[in-house]
């Protein structure tokens, strides 16, 4: 079992409180690193949100039930609301998450260059989203392992 799969197993067992805390901290760290890269707060927010939405759709489906679980985390981290139709339209405009693996790999490297803690936060951000329902599917694990 890969280290990523072991970490995902641990994330599945997190309490909601632990997951919220890790998500909010990771979001803030990744957002800061992204802003350092693009030098535009609005663009940095959209990129970071895109990473989250890709993770929601990692199994090839962007479904409302799963998004609603993540929607709470997004609101907690950003203070703003993004409805399911808005999120779905954003995901569709970004393309298939499985076709964006190279982008996510490059982006992870760019974030990691900002510091090891930033790279770890990037991984944690995705893991908290994938494990939001308490079960990381085989397709989600496969998607995560392609990135890392």
Secondary structure, 3 states (H helix, E strand, C coil): CCHHHHHHHHHHCCCHHHHHHHHHHHHHHHHHHHHHHHCCHHHHHHHHHHHHHHHHCCCCCCCHHHHHHHHHHHHHHHCCCCCHHHHHHHHHHHCCHHHCHHHHHHHHHHHHCCCHHHHHHHHHHHHHHHCCCCCCCHHHHHHHHHHC
